[in-house]
Amino acid sequence: MDAGIPRSKSARRFVIGQISWRFVCSSLLLFLITWLSISASATVTTITIQTPALTTQNIVDVTSPMHFEATAESSSTITGYVVYVDRENVYQNYSPSLDAWITLAPGTTHSIYVTAWDSSGGLLSTPTYSINVTSAAPPIPPATAMRKSRVDSGSWTVDNNPGVGGECNDGSIGAYSNSSDPNTANSPGSATSGQHFIVTSKCKYDDSLFYVKDSTLPSPYAGDTNFLWDFWMYVPTTTPISAVQAIEADLFQAVQMSDGVHEFMFGSQCDYATNQWQFWLPQSGKLTWANVNLSPCQLAPGSWHHLTYFLQRVTATGYQVIPATFGPTSDPNTYLRFGTLTVDGTTMFVGGLANSTVPSPAWAPVVGIQHQLDSAEANVKLEEYVNKESVTSW
């Protein structure tokens, strides 16, 4: 086109379009530079540990399980935390705050620190602290925990099926109220509220199972990984101790995961023959009753005894990873960990780790508890009373 000759409208639109496109590109480039600059400067500025009270000046005494509460601040959103013990990851979540229960063996010392992340990838770690685990004690559940109280007054089932175990099964549920037994001086509750389990053995190894469960769907417990199970039990003096093979107590949870419904069986029993606490743990490649070197376990008859279990769902490493949202594909806590057992105010560390199973046919999601009486002789009557039983989960 010759100089001095006006351009056509289409040519002018082309030039204007070029200017507009350059403006858009420049604006976009400026935005990206600004965004990257902001992102690069976004970082976690502080981490405040509310619990436990730690200091870098000396070793701090703690109890197990150890309760961690912490918050962090950043110019971006806080997206998760990791707790490190002896430089190993022992807890991880994907939440804006930290609330963790970590089970450590009493009589041990450790180094410990916390790292927090934000949405930009920025992170910050606390100083390294030294702790001394002096003893074990049951945790105090958070106010938001779900509690099923007075489970002992619910609708219980007697399971006398052969699959329970034993050579025969002859259990029944009796009346709880009794004029003298179990209304002892240290009774924990009402004489008319509780459960009375009976086995009248017809063979040497007569076992019967008594259970109650919550099968509500969708399960309100699917995202719970911590369990505090509490109850009182009483064995009357009329039960011949030499005729008891074992007294069993179990808590179970079934959770829908990507490969099916996993059964978590927190099984425990007092083996009366050896006077040893046993838990349902892996041994020689399979789950079985295993001694945990805690004895004695026989509880004095004719008196009420108070038992509290702290139990957890964990990963294969033995510690928890808590996703932002629980679901069959996001929940990695496919193992179970026996934390502590408290009997009449004395807390024992268990610490056993076991895998969950995928039963066939698969269970439906559920939470429940069960008690079992096993005889060691024929033609004897075994009895157990249970009162003030509750399960708190979070």
C-alpha positions in Angstrom: 0.0 0.0 0.0 1.4 3.4 -1.0 2.5 5.8 1.8 -0.1 8.5 2.5 -3.0 6.5 1.3 -5.4 5.8 4.3 -5.7 2.2 5.4 -9.0 0.4 5.1 -11.2 -0.3 8.1 -10.2 -3.9 8.2 -6.5 -2.9 8.3 -7.2 -0.5 11.1 -9.1 -3.2 13.0 -6.0 -5.5 12.6 -3.7 -2.9 14.0 -6.1 -2.2 16.9 -6.4 -5.9 17.5 -2.6 -6.2 17.7 -2.5 -3.4 20.2 -5.3 -5.0 22.3 -3.6 -8.4 22.2 -0.3 -6.9 23.3 -2.1 -5.2 26.1 -3.7 -8.4 27.3 -0.4 -10.3 27.1 1.3 -7.5 29.1 -1.4 -7.5 31.7 -1.3 -11.3 32.0 2.4 -11.3 32.3 2.2 -8.6 35.0 -0.4 -10.6 36.8 1.7 -13.8 36.7 4.8 -11.9 37.9 2.8 -10.4 40.8 1.2 -13.7 41.7 4.5 -15.5 41.6 6.0 -12.8 43.8 3.2 -13.1 46.3 3.4 -16.9 46.3 7.1 -16.8 46.7 6.8 -14.6 49.7 4.0 -16.6 51.3 5.4 -18.7 54.1 4.5 -20.1 57.5 5.5 -17.5 60.0 4.8 -19.1 63.3 3.8 -22.4 64.9 2.4 -22.4 68.4 2.2 -25.6 70.4 -0.5 -25.4 73.0 -0.1 -28.9 74.3 2.2 -30.2 75.7 4.2 -27.4 77.3 7.6 -27.9 75.7 10.8 -26.0 76.2 14.3 -26.2 74.6 15.9 -25.5 77.9 15.5 -29.0 79.4 13.9 -32.4 78.9 10.1 -32.3 79.5 8.3 -35.2 81.2 5.2 -36.4 79.4 2.7 -39.3 79.6 1.6 -41.6 76.9 -0.5 -41.3 74.8 1.0 -37.8 74.2 -1.5 -35.1 73.2 -0.4 -32.6 70.6 -2.3 -29.4 69.9 -0.8 -26.7 67.7 -1.8 -23.9 65.3 0.3 -22.1 62.7 0.0 -18.8 60.8 0.8 -17.9 57.2 -0.2 -15.4 54.6 -1.6 -18.5 52.8 -3.9 -21.1 54.1 -2.4 -23.7 56.5 -2.9 -27.1 54.9 -1.3 -29.6 57.2 1.1 -30.7 59.9 3.6 -33.5 60.6 4.9 -34.5 64.0 8.4 -36.0 64.0 9.7 -38.2 66.8 13.4 -39.0 66.5 13.2 -37.6 63.0 10.6 -40.1 62.0 7.1 -39.1 60.8 4.7 -40.3 63.5 1.6 -38.3 62.7 0.3 -36.3 59.6 -2.8 -34.4 58.9 -4.2 -32.2 56.2 -6.0 -29.6 58.4 -5.5 -26.0 59.4 -4.8 -27.1 63.1 -3.1 -30.0 64.8 -4.8 -32.3 67.3 -3.0 -35.6 67.6 -2.6 -38.5 70.1 0.7 -40.3 69.8 1.4 -43.5 71.7 5.0 -43.9 73.0 6.4 -46.5 75.4 7.0 -45.3 79.0 10.6 -45.2 80.1 11.9 -43.8 76.8 13.3 -40.4 75.8 12.9 -38.8 72.4 13.6 -35.7 70.3 10.5 -34.2 68.8 9.4 -31.3 66.5 6.5 -30.2 64.4 6.4 -29.0 60.8 3.5 -27.0 59.3 2.7 -26.4 55.6 0.6 -23.8 53.7 -1.2 -23.9 50.4 1.8 -22.2 48.6 4.1 -25.0 49.6 5.8 -22.9 52.3 6.7 -24.7 55.5 8.1 -24.0 58.9 9.5 -26.3 61.7 9.6 -25.7 65.4 12.8 -26.1 67.4 13.6 -29.7 68.4 12.5 -30.5 71.9 13.5 -33.4 74.2 10.9 -35.4 76.0 10.9 -38.2 78.7 7.9 -40.5 78.7 7.4 -41.2 82.3 4.1 -43.2 82.4 0.9 -44.0 80.6 -2.6 -42.6 81.2 -5.9 -42.7 79.3 -6.6 -39.6 77.2 -9.3 -37.0 77.8 -11.4 -37.0 74.7 -12.1 -33.7 72.9 -15.5 -32.1 73.5 -16.4 -32.9 69.8 -15.9 -36.7 70.3 -18.9 -39.0 69.8 -19.9 -40.8 72.9 -22.1 -43.9 73.2 -22.9 -44.1 76.9 -24.5 -46.9 78.9 -24.0 -49.4 76.2 -24.5 -52.1 78.8 -28.2 -51.2 79.0 -28.7 -51.7 75.2 -30.1 -54.7 73.3 -27.5 -57.4 73.5 -27.3 -60.7 71.5 -26.1 -64.1 72.7 -24.1 -65.8 70.0 -23.9 -69.6 70.6 -22.9 -70.4 67.1 -20.1 -73.0 66.6 -18.0 -70.3 64.8 -17.5 -68.5 68.2 -15.1 -71.3 69.2 -15.1 -73.9 71.9 -16.5 -77.4 71.7 -20.0 -76.2 72.7 -21.7 -72.9 73.4 -24.3 -72.5 76.1 -24.5 -68.9 77.0 -27.5 -66.8 78.3 -28.2 -63.4 79.7 -29.6 -63.3 83.2 -31.3 -60.7 85.3 -29.0 -58.0 86.5 -30.7 -57.2 89.8 -29.7 -59.4 92.7 -30.3 -59.1 96.4 -26.7 -59.5 97.3 -24.6 -60.0 94.2 -23.3 -57.8 92.6 -24.5 -55.0 94.9 -21.2 -54.6 96.7 -19.9 -51.6 98.5 -17.9 -50.4 95.5 -20.8 -50.9 93.0 -20.3 -48.3 90.2 -24.0 -47.8 89.3 -27.6 -48.9 89.7 -28.5 -52.4 90.7 -31.1 -52.5 87.9 -29.0 -51.3 85.0 -26.3 -53.4 83.4 -25.7 -56.9 81.8 -25.4 -60.3 83.4 -23.6 -62.9 81.2 -23.8 -66.6 82.1 -22.2 -69.8 80.7 -23.5 -73.1 82.0 -20.8 -75.4 80.5 -21.9 -78.7 79.0 -18.4 -79.5 77.9 -14.9 -78.7 79.0 -14.3 -75.9 76.5 -17.7 -74.1 76.4 -17.5 -70.6 74.9 -20.3 -68.1 74.4 -20.2 -64.6 73.0 -22.4 -61.6 74.0 -22.4 -58.5 71.8 -24.0 -55.2 71.0 -23.4 -53.0 67.9 -24.4 -49.9 66.0 -25.1 -50.6 62.4 -26.4 -47.2 61.4 -25.8 -46.4 57.7 -24.0 -44.3 56.7 -21.8 -45.1 59.7 -21.2 -42.0 61.9 -17.9 -43.6 63.0 -16.3 -44.1 59.6 -13.9 -41.2 60.1 -13.0 -42.0 63.7 -9.6 -43.3 64.4 -9.4 -43.0 68.3 -11.4 -45.0 70.7 -11.7 -44.8 74.5 -13.7 -47.8 75.8 -14.6 -47.8 79.4 -16.6 -50.3 81.6 -16.9 -51.9 85.0 -16.9 -55.7 85.4 -17.6 -58.1 88.3 -17.1 -61.8 88.7 -19.1 -63.2 91.6 -17.4 -65.4 94.2 -19.6 -68.3 93.1 -17.7 -68.6 89.8 -14.9 -71.1 90.3 -11.7 -69.4 89.1 -10.1 -72.8 88.3 -12.9 -73.5 85.9 -12.3 -70.3 83.8 -10.2 -70.7 80.6 -10.5 -67.0 79.6 -12.6 -63.9 80.0 -12.6 -61.9 76.8 -13.5 -58.3 75.9 -13.4 -56.9 72.4 -14.2 -53.7 70.6 -14.6 -53.9 66.8 -15.1 -51.5 63.9 -15.8 -52.2 60.2 -14.9 -49.5 57.7 -15.6 -49.3 54.0 -12.3 -48.9 52.1 -11.3 -49.1 48.4 -10.8 -52.9 48.5 -13.8 -53.8 50.7 -15.0 -53.4 54.2 -12.1 -53.8 56.6 -12.7 -55.4 60.0 -10.7 -53.9 62.9 -10.9 -56.4 65.8 -9.4 -54.9 69.0 -9.4 -58.2 70.9 -8.2 -58.7 74.5 -8.5 -61.4 77.1 -7.3 -62.6 80.4 -5.8 -66.1 80.0 -6.6 -67.6 83.4 -4.3 -70.6 82.9 -1.2 -68.3 82.6 -2.6 -65.3 84.3 -1.5 -63.2 81.3 -3.1 -60.4 79.4 -3.4 -61.5 75.7 -4.3 -59.4 72.7 -5.3 -60.3 69.1 -2.0 -59.7 67.4 0.1 -61.1 64.5 2.2 -64.1 65.3 3.9 -66.6 62.9 2.1 -64.9 60.0 -1.4 -64.9 61.4 -3.6 -63.1 63.9 -3.9 -65.0 67.2 -3.9 -64.6 71.0 -0.5 -63.3 71.9 1.0 -62.6 75.4 2.0 -58.9 75.8 4.0 -59.5 79.0 1.4 -57.9 81.3 0.5 -59.9 84.3 -1.3 -60.7 86.5 -4.7 -60.3 84.8 -7.1 -62.3 87.0 -9.4 -59.8 88.8 -10.4 -60.5 92.4 -13.9 -62.0 92.5 -16.6 -60.4 94.6 -15.6 -56.8 93.8 -16.1 -54.4 90.9 -13.2 -53.6 88.6 -12.8 -50.6 86.3 -11.2 -51.1 82.9 -10.4 -48.4 80.2 -8.9 -49.1 76.8 -7.3 -46.6 74.5 -7.2 -47.9 70.9 -6.4 -46.4 67.5 -6.8 -47.1 63.8 -3.3 -46.3 62.2 -1.3 -46.8 59.1 1.1 -49.8 58.6 3.9 -47.7 60.3 1.9 -47.7 63.5 0.9 -44.0 63.4 -2.0 -42.0 61.9 -2.4 -40.1 58.7 -5.6 -38.0 58.8 -6.9 -37.0 55.4 -8.8 -33.7 54.8 -11.9 -35.7 54.1 -12.4 -39.3 55.0 -13.6 -41.7 52.3 -12.9 -45.3 51.0 -10.0 -44.1 48.8 -8.5 -41.4 51.1 -8.4 -43.2 54.5 -5.0 -44.9 54.8 -5.4 -46.2 58.4 -5.8 -49.9 57.7 -4.0 -51.2 60.8 -5.0 -51.1 64.4 -2.9 -50.2 67.4 -3.5 -51.2 71.0 -2.5 -48.2 73.1 -3.1 -48.6 76.8 -5.2 -50.6 79.2 -6.1 -49.1 82.6 -7.3 -51.5 85.4 -8.5 -50.0 88.7 -6.5 -46.8 88.1 -3.2 -48.4 87.0 -2.4 -47.8 83.3 -0.4 -50.3 81.3 1.2 -49.6 77.9 0.4 -52.2 75.3 1.6 -50.8 72.0 0.8 -53.8 69.8 0.2 -53.3 66.1 -2.0 -55.6 63.9 -3.4 -55.5 60.4 -7.1 -55.3 59.7 -8.8 -58.0 57.7 -11.3 -58.0 54.8 -13.8 -60.7 55.9 -15.8 -62.8 53.5 -18.6 -62.3 53.3 -17.8 -58.7 54.0 -19.2 -57.0 57.0 -21.3 -53.8 56.7 -19.8 -50.7 58.4 -20.4 -51.0 62.1 -19.0 -50.3 65.6 -19.6 -52.8 68.4 -18.3 -54.4 71.6 -18.5 -57.9 72.8 -17.7 -60.0 75.9 -17.0 -63.7 76.0 -16.8 -66.4 78.7 -14.7 -69.5 78.1 -14.8 -72.5 80.5 -12.0 -74.9 81.3 -14.3 -77.5 82.9 -17.7 -79.2 82.1 -20.7 -78.7 84.4 -19.7 -75.4 85.9 -21.5 -72.0 85.9 -19.5 -68.9 84.9 -20.9 -65.4 85.4 -19.8 -61.9 84.6 -21.6 -58.6 85.3 -20.9 -55.4 83.3 -22.0 -51.9 84.2 -21.5 -48.3 83.0 -20.0 -49.4 79.7 -19.3 -46.6 77.1 -17.4 -46.0 73.9 -16.1 -42.5 73.0 -14.6 -42.1 69.5 -13.0 -39.2 67.5 
